[in-house]
Amino acid sequence: MLLNQFLLLGAVLFSIGVYGVLARRNGVLVLLSIELILNAVNINLVAFGTYTGSISGQVFALFVIAIAAAEVGVGLAIVLMIYRNRQSIDLDELSSMKG
């Protein structure tokens, strides 16, 4: 397969993820959209690493996966605390928490 095909797949996944972050009001769906963005970045890193013949793209992809796992843990903890306090995970209701 060509590098362009992987880059196109990464761009499509990234665009869907950005749309999900901007358009969704549910906290869990926003976290899933961020994961989609990070997976698009991983596809691009591995594709460029394979294209150049180095392993550095795969190493960076592993770091991104580790960061994504930490992000999910912290993000879900925040969403659960919001649900316990507000009985909803609608992100539009968080504007009342501004102070």
C-alpha positions as CSV (number, residue, x, y, z in Angstrom):
1,M,0.0,0.0,0.0
2,L,1.1,3.5,-0.6
3,L,1.9,6.1,2.0
4,N,-0.9,8.4,0.7
5,Q,-3.5,5.8,1.6
6,F,-2.4,5.7,5.2
7,L,-2.2,9.5,5.4
8,L,-5.7,9.7,3.9
9,L,-7.0,7.3,6.5
10,G,-5.3,9.2,9.3
11,A,-6.7,12.5,8.0
12,V,-10.3,11.1,7.8
13,L,-10.0,9.6,11.3
14,F,-8.6,12.9,12.6
15,S,-11.4,14.9,11.0
16,I,-14.1,12.6,12.4
17,G,-12.5,13.0,15.9
18,V,-12.3,16.8,15.7
19,Y,-15.9,16.9,14.6
20,G,-16.8,14.6,17.6
21,V,-15.0,16.9,20.0
22,L,-16.6,20.0,18.7
23,A,-20.2,18.7,18.1
24,R,-20.8,16.3,21.0
25,R,-22.1,17.4,24.4
26,N,-21.7,14.0,26.1
27,G,-18.5,13.7,28.1
28,V,-17.9,10.0,27.2
29,L,-18.3,10.7,23.5
30,V,-15.8,13.5,23.7
31,L,-13.3,11.2,25.3
32,L,-14.0,8.6,22.5
33,S,-13.4,11.3,19.9
34,I,-10.1,12.3,21.5
35,E,-9.1,8.6,21.4
36,L,-10.0,8.6,17.7
37,I,-7.7,11.6,17.1
38,L,-4.8,9.9,19.0
39,N,-5.3,6.7,16.9
40,A,-5.1,8.8,13.7
41,V,-1.8,10.2,14.9
42,N,-0.6,6.7,15.6
43,I,-1.4,5.6,12.1
44,N,0.5,8.6,10.7
45,L,3.5,7.9,13.0
46,V,3.7,4.2,12.0
47,A,3.2,5.0,8.3
48,F,6.0,7.6,8.3
49,G,8.3,5.3,10.3
50,T,7.7,2.5,7.9
51,Y,8.2,4.8,4.9
52,T,11.6,6.1,6.2
53,G,12.7,2.6,7.3
54,S,13.2,3.6,11.0
55,I,11.6,2.3,14.1
56,S,11.1,5.7,15.7
57,G,7.5,6.0,14.4
58,Q,6.5,2.9,16.2
59,V,8.3,4.0,19.4
60,F,6.5,7.3,19.4
61,A,3.2,5.5,18.8
62,L,3.8,3.4,21.9
63,F,4.3,6.6,23.9
64,V,1.1,8.0,22.5
65,I,-0.7,4.8,23.5
66,A,0.6,5.2,27.0
67,I,-0.5,8.8,27.2
68,A,-3.9,7.8,25.8
69,A,-4.3,5.2,28.5
70,A,-3.6,7.8,31.2
71,E,-5.9,10.3,29.5
72,V,-8.8,7.7,29.6
73,G,-8.2,7.0,33.3
74,V,-8.2,10.6,34.3
75,G,-11.0,11.6,31.9
76,L,-13.3,8.8,33.0
77,A,-12.7,9.7,36.7
78,I,-13.6,13.3,36.0
79,V,-16.8,12.2,34.1
80,L,-17.8,9.9,37.0
81,M,-17.4,12.7,39.5
82,I,-19.4,15.0,37.3
83,Y,-22.1,12.4,37.0
84,R,-22.2,11.9,40.8
85,N,-22.6,15.6,41.5
86,R,-24.9,16.6,38.6
87,Q,-26.7,13.3,37.7
88,S,-25.8,14.1,34.0
89,I,-22.7,14.0,31.9
90,D,-23.9,16.8,29.6
91,L,-20.9,19.1,29.0
92,D,-23.1,22.2,28.5
93,E,-24.2,22.0,32.1
94,L,-20.6,22.5,33.2
95,S,-20.7,26.2,32.4
96,S,-22.5,26.7,35.7
97,M,-19.3,25.5,37.5
98,K,-17.3,28.6,36.4
99,G,-17.4,30.2,39.7
